[in-house]
Amino acid sequence: MKKSSFVYGSILMTVINFIIAFIGFSYDVLLSNLIGAEAMGLFQMSMSVLMIFMIITTAGVPMAVSQLVAQENSKNHKENVYQILKFSIILNFILSIVLSFILVCLSNPISEKIFKNRNMLQSIYFLVPIIIIISINSVIRGYYYGLKKVGVASVSEIINNVSRFLIVLGFLHYSYPVELEFGVLVAICGISIGEFFGLIWLILAYKRENKKSSYPCYIQLNSIDILNQIIKIAGPLTITGLINVFLGFVNKILIPNKLMDLGYSNSEAYATLGRITGMAMSLIFMPFVITSALVINIVPSLSEQMALKNYRNMKADILFAIKITLIISIPLSILYRLFSEPLAVFLYNDKKVGEYLRILSYSTVFMALQHTFSGILQGLNKHTAITINRLIGMSIQLLLVYFLVGNPKFGINGFFIGFYLRIFVIFLLDLVTLRSIVKFRFRHIN
């Protein structure tokens, strides 16, 4: 029954994720056509800044909420589930306010030193509401994933993407053509717009579902207990997220700067970054439509089964997730390799994107497996191993980007070398970690 719950939940999430991914991908394509490659490059850098200030509230806390809610719900401790949600929302709201204040204080150095564009200051200010809204949204979605009510959380994602698609693209189409900085600003505001409508849905759904609910006066978990458990789970995941985002952010600074050292203009350097990270990578991440559904479902499922010591179903779920990941990612990798230029011309009207997509096509399988492995290891409470593996991989990429991209013999190919070594190293480390855990946990039932 537990296996069926995981499988059916994953299928439902996959269908919903396809809808979300289709809307999101169409949005990225149309956005890039309306604001241009250089603006997409600046927008991607803005997202890197955003992720650094948002990672503390979104990397670990929602996953901790999902796991804790799943564990307490499996024991029918409804009062503890409510306390976990309430405490986590307050915690994330306070953290998001503090992080927003720090961002505002650092806005001038960020615009002048990182973007090298004083006109980007206003765009940085508009990152503040995104931090607050997404921090709250992520906790509530984690709560619903823990309860295995994926439909509620997924509808909020659909509302998020649809509202952003209609409002932002409609405005840009009406205002076309737009100035560089204004295009970036509108794209940033679009995130707040989508997340706001998604939050309204989540609040209304929660009030409707809990209108007649009542909880006992006696609470088994107090705030200190909840905080300790959140820190235990979220701590390593947050460190992992910070490492990934920070090193990714450094990469996005190094790449255009190193390219400019080779003679690229500022516009050419950021356009190259936009083509790789904002266009080609959007296709490479398509398997995440499936793997995200698997990860969202397998983390609370494995946590619940560990609490119940249901090891046989745990192993079956792990094997199912890996098989589905391979079935989806391998054909996509072949498709990208064979039809990279036609896809790029059709979607972006840009042959250079096709060249980058062809190079990146081989990474699709490893990226998808890496994502699935991270979810499995999270469900098995191996958060420290996830952190170490990704720190090693990202450090390798950073070093290679630093030394190779500025070398005339390699140029932008230095980024691809570092990228491939990173994902391959992380894949191998995750695989070794998972194999050691599975052998140890399940030897007695084989």
C-alpha positions in Angstrom: 0.0 0.0 0.0 2.9 2.4 0.9 4.5 1.5 -2.4 1.3 2.3 -4.3 1.0 5.6 -2.5 4.5 6.6 -3.6 4.0 5.4 -7.2 0.6 7.0 -7.6 1.8 10.2 -5.9 4.8 10.4 -8.3 2.6 9.8 -11.3 0.2 12.6 -10.3 3.1 14.9 -9.6 4.7 14.1 -12.9 1.6 15.0 -14.8 1.2 18.3 -12.9 5.0 19.0 -13.3 4.6 18.6 -17.0 2.0 21.2 -17.0 4.1 23.5 -14.8 7.2 22.8 -16.9 5.5 23.5 -20.2 4.2 26.8 -18.9 7.6 27.7 -17.3 9.6 26.7 -20.3 7.3 28.6 -22.7 7.7 31.6 -20.4 11.5 31.4 -20.5 11.5 31.1 -24.3 9.2 34.0 -24.8 10.9 36.1 -22.1 14.3 35.6 -23.8 12.8 36.7 -27.1 11.3 39.8 -25.6 14.2 41.0 -23.5 17.2 39.5 -25.3 20.2 37.4 -24.4 22.1 40.1 -22.5 19.1 40.9 -20.3 18.6 37.2 -19.7 22.3 37.0 -18.6 21.7 39.9 -16.1 18.4 38.2 -15.0 20.3 35.0 -14.3 22.8 36.9 -12.2 20.0 38.5 -10.3 18.5 35.1 -9.6 21.9 34.0 -8.3 21.9 36.9 -5.9 18.4 36.1 -4.9 19.3 32.4 -4.2 22.2 33.4 -2.0 19.8 35.4 0.3 17.0 32.9 0.0 18.8 29.6 0.4 18.6 29.6 4.2 14.8 29.6 4.2 14.2 27.4 1.1 16.9 24.8 1.0 16.5 23.0 4.3 13.5 24.2 6.3 10.8 23.1 3.8 12.4 19.7 3.4 12.6 19.4 7.2 8.9 20.4 7.5 8.0 17.7 4.9 9.9 15.0 6.7 8.7 16.0 10.2 5.1 16.3 9.1 5.3 12.9 7.4 6.7 11.3 10.5 4.2 12.8 12.9 1.3 12.3 10.6 2.2 8.6 10.3 1.8 8.4 14.1 -1.5 10.3 13.9 -0.1 13.2 16.0 -2.2 15.9 14.3 -1.5 18.4 17.0 2.3 18.1 16.4 1.8 18.5 12.7 0.0 21.8 13.3 2.7 23.0 15.7 5.4 22.2 13.1 3.7 24.2 10.4 3.0 27.2 12.7 6.5 27.3 14.1 8.2 26.9 10.7 6.2 29.7 9.2 7.2 32.1 12.0 10.8 31.0 11.8 11.0 31.5 8.0 9.2 34.8 8.1 11.7 36.2 10.7 14.7 34.8 8.8 13.4 36.3 5.5 13.0 39.8 7.1 16.6 39.6 8.4 17.9 38.5 5.0 16.0 41.2 3.2 17.5 43.8 5.4 21.0 42.5 4.7 20.3 42.5 1.0 19.2 46.2 1.1 22.3 47.1 3.0 24.5 45.4 0.4 22.6 46.6 -2.6 25.1 49.3 -3.6 28.1 47.1 -3.6 26.2 44.4 -5.5 25.1 46.7 -8.3 28.5 48.4 -8.6 31.0 45.6 -8.0 29.1 42.5 -9.3 26.8 43.8 -12.0 29.0 46.8 -12.8 25.8 48.6 -13.6 24.4 51.3 -11.2 21.1 51.1 -13.0 20.6 47.5 -11.6 20.1 49.0 -8.1 16.3 49.2 -8.4 16.1 45.6 -9.6 18.0 44.5 -6.5 15.4 46.2 -4.2 12.6 44.3 -6.0 14.2 41.0 -4.8 13.1 41.7 -1.2 9.4 40.8 -1.6 10.4 37.6 -3.4 12.5 36.5 -0.5 9.6 36.9 2.0 6.9 35.4 -0.2 8.8 32.4 -1.4 10.1 31.7 2.2 6.5 31.4 3.4 5.3 29.5 0.3 8.0 26.9 0.6 7.0 26.0 4.2 3.3 25.6 3.4 4.1 23.5 0.3 6.5 21.4 2.4 3.6 20.8 4.9 1.3 19.6 2.1 4.0 17.4 0.6 4.5 15.8 4.1 0.8 15.1 4.2 1.0 13.7 0.7 -1.5 16.2 -0.5 0.5 17.1 -3.5 -2.5 18.4 -5.4 -2.9 21.5 -3.2 0.8 22.5 -3.5 0.9 21.7 -7.2 -2.2 23.9 -7.9 -0.4 26.8 -6.2 2.6 26.2 -8.6 0.3 26.2 -11.6 -1.4 29.5 -10.4 2.1 30.9 -9.9 3.3 30.1 -13.4 0.0 31.0 -15.2 -0.3 34.4 -13.5 3.3 35.3 -14.2 3.0 34.1 -17.8 -0.1 36.2 -18.5 0.8 39.4 -16.6 4.6 39.7 -17.4 4.6 38.5 -21.0 1.5 40.5 -21.7 3.1 43.7 -20.3 6.4 43.1 -22.1 4.5 42.4 -25.4 2.6 45.6 -25.0 5.7 47.6 -24.1 8.0 46.0 -26.7 10.8 46.9 -27.3 12.1 47.6 -23.8 15.3 48.9 -22.4 17.8 46.4 -21.0 17.5 47.3 -17.3 13.7 47.7 -17.5 13.4 44.2 -19.1 15.4 42.7 -16.2 13.2 44.6 -13.7 10.0 43.3 -15.2 11.3 39.7 -15.2 12.2 40.0 -11.5 8.8 41.5 -10.6 7.2 38.6 -12.4 8.5 36.2 -9.8 6.8 38.2 -7.0 3.6 38.4 -8.9 3.4 34.6 -9.5 4.4 33.7 -5.9 1.9 36.1 -4.5 -1.0 34.5 -6.3 0.3 31.1 -5.3 0.4 32.1 -1.7 -3.2 33.4 -1.8 -4.3 29.9 -3.0 -2.3 28.1 -0.3 -3.8 30.3 2.5 -7.4 29.8 1.2 -6.8 26.0 0.8 -5.5 25.7 4.3 -8.4 27.7 5.8 -10.9 25.6 3.9 -9.4 22.3 4.9 -8.9 23.2 8.6 -12.1 25.1 9.2 -13.6 22.4 11.4 -10.4 21.0 12.8 -9.5 21.2 16.4 -6.4 20.1 18.2 -5.9 18.8 21.8 -4.6 21.3 24.4 -1.7 18.9 25.2 1.2 19.3 22.7 3.9 16.7 22.6 6.4 18.8 20.7 7.3 22.3 22.0 9.1 25.0 20.0 12.5 23.9 21.2 11.9 20.3 20.2 10.7 21.5 16.7 13.6 23.9 16.3 16.1 21.1 17.2 14.6 18.7 14.8 14.5 21.3 12.0 18.2 22.3 12.6 19.2 18.6 12.5 17.6 18.1 9.1 17.8 21.5 7.6 21.3 22.4 8.7 23.3 20.1 6.3 20.8 20.8 3.5 21.1 24.6 4.0 24.9 24.3 4.0 24.6 22.3 0.7 22.4 24.9 -0.8 24.6 27.7 0.3 27.6 26.0 -1.2 25.8 25.3 -4.5 24.4 28.8 -4.8 27.5 30.6 -3.7 29.8 28.6 -6.0 27.3 28.9 -8.8 27.1 32.7 -8.2 30.9 32.9 -8.3 30.9 30.9 -11.6 28.4 33.4 -13.1 30.7 36.3 -12.1 33.9 34.5 -13.3 32.6 33.4 -16.7 31.8 36.9 -18.1 34.9 38.5 -16.5 37.2 35.8 -17.9 35.6 36.1 -21.3 36.1 39.9 -21.2 39.8 39.2 -20.4 39.9 37.3 -23.7 38.5 40.3 -25.6 34.7 39.8 -25.4 32.7 43.0 -24.9 30.6 43.3 -21.8 27.5 42.7 -23.9 29.0 39.6 -25.6 30.1 38.1 -22.3 26.7 38.4 -20.7 24.9 37.2 -23.8 27.1 34.1 -23.8 26.2 33.5 -20.1 22.5 34.0 -21.0 22.6 31.6 -23.8 24.2 28.9 -21.7 22.4 29.3 -18.3 19.2 30.9 -19.4 18.5 29.1 -22.7 20.4 25.8 -23.2 20.2 24.8 -19.5 16.4 25.2 -19.6 16.3 22.2 -21.9 18.9 20.2 -20.0 16.8 20.6 -16.8 13.7 19.1 -18.5 14.1 15.7 -16.8 13.6 17.5 -13.5 9.9 17.5 -14.4 10.0 13.8 -13.5 12.8 13.8 -10.9 11.2 16.7 -9.0 8.0 14.6 -8.7 10.0 11.6 -7.5 12.0 13.7 -5.0 9.0 15.4 -3.6 7.3 12.1 -3.0 10.2 9.9 -2.0 11.6 12.1 0.8 8.4 12.0 3.0 7.8 8.4 1.8 11.2 7.2 2.9 11.0 9.2 6.1 7.6 7.6 7.0 8.8 4.1 6.1 12.0 4.6 8.2 9.8 5.6 11.2 7.7 2.4 10.6 10.9 0.3 9.8 9.4 -0.8 6.5 12.7 -1.5 4.8 11.5 -3.7 1.9 9.2 -1.0 0.6 12.0 1.6 1.0 14.3 -0.4 -1.3 11.5 -0.9 -3.9 10.8 2.8 -3.9 14.5 3.6 -4.4 14.9 1.2 -7.4 11.6 2.5 -8.9 12.9 6.1 -8.7 16.2 5.3 -10.4 14.6 3.3 -13.2 12.1 6.0 -14.0 14.9 8.6 -14.0 16.9 6.6 -16.6 13.8 5.9 -18.7 13.2 9.6 -19.0 16.7 11.1 -19.2 18.4 8.8 -21.7 16.0 9.5 -24.6 16.1 13.2 -23.9 19.9 13.2 -24.0 19.8 11.5 -27.4 17.2 14.0 -28.6 19.3 17.0 -27.6 22.4 15.5 -29.2 20.8 14.8 -32.6 18.5 17.9 -32.9 20.3 20.6 -30.9 20.5 23.2 -33.7 16.9 22.7 -34.9 15.6 23.0 -31.4 17.6 26.1 -30.7 16.5 27.8 -33.9 12.9 26.9 -33.4 12.8 28.0 -29.7 15.3 30.9 -29.6 16.1 31.7 -33.2 19.8 31.4 -32.1 22.2 28.9 -33.6 24.8 29.5 -30.9 22.4 28.1 -28.3 22.3 25.0 -30.4 26.1 24.6 -30.2 25.9 24.9 -26.4 23.0 22.5 -26.2 24.9 19.9 -28.2 27.8 20.1 -25.8 25.6 19.9 -22.8 23.4 17.1 -24.1 25.5 14.3 -22.6 25.0 15.8 -19.1 21.2 15.2 -19.1 21.4 11.7 -17.6 23.9 12.5 -14.9 22.0 15.7 -13.9 18.8 13.7 -13.6 20.4 10.9 -11.6 22.1 13.4 -9.3 18.8 15.1 -8.5 17.1 11.7 -7.8 20.0 10.5 -5.6 19.8 13.7 -3.6 16.2 13.1 -2.8 16.8 9.5 -1.9 19.7 10.4 0.4 17.6 13.1 2.0 14.9 10.6 2.7 17.5 8.3 4.3 18.7 11.2 6.5 22.1 11.3 4.9 22.2 15.0 4.6 25.9 15.4 5.6 26.9 13.1 2.7 24.9 15.2 0.3 26.7 18.3 1.5 30.2 16.8 1.3 29.6 15.3 -2.2 28.4 18.6 -3.6 31.1 20.6 -2.0 33.7 18.5 -3.7 32.0 18.6 -7.1 31.4 22.4 -7.1 34.9 23.1 -5.9 36.3 21.2 -8.8 34.1 23.2 -11.3 35.1 26.5 -9.7 38.8 25.8 -9.9 38.6 24.7 -13.6 36.4 27.7 -14.6 38.9 30.1 -12.9 42.0 28.6 -14.6 40.5 27.5 -18.0 37.9 30.0 -19.1 40.4 32.9 -19.2 42.9 30.7 -21.2 42.8 31.4 -24.9 43.2 27.6 -25.6 39.9 26.8 -23.8 37.7 29.9 -23.6 34.1 29.1 -22.8 34.9 25.4 -23.3 36.7 25.6 -19.9 33.2 26.0 -18.3 31.9 22.9 -20.0 34.9 20.9 -18.8 34.4 22.0 -15.2 30.7 21.4 -15.5 31.1 17.8 -16.7 33.7 17.0 -14.1 31.4 18.4 -11.3 28.3 16.4 -12.2 30.3 13.2 -12.8 32.2 13.4 -9.5 28.9 14.1 -7.6 27.2 11.3 -9.4 29.9 8.8 -8.4 30.1 10.0 -4.8 26.3 9.8 -4.4 26.2 6.3 -6.0 28.9 5.0 -3.6 27.1 6.5 -0.6 23.7 5.1 -1.7 25.2 1.6 -2.4 26.8 1.4 1.0 23.5 2.4 2.8 21.3 0.1 0.8 23.6 -2.9 1.4 23.7 -2.2 5.1 20.1 -1.5 5.6 18.6 -4.3 3.5 21.0 -7.2 3.8 18.8 -9.0 6.4 15.8 -9.2 4.1 17.6 -10.3 0.8 
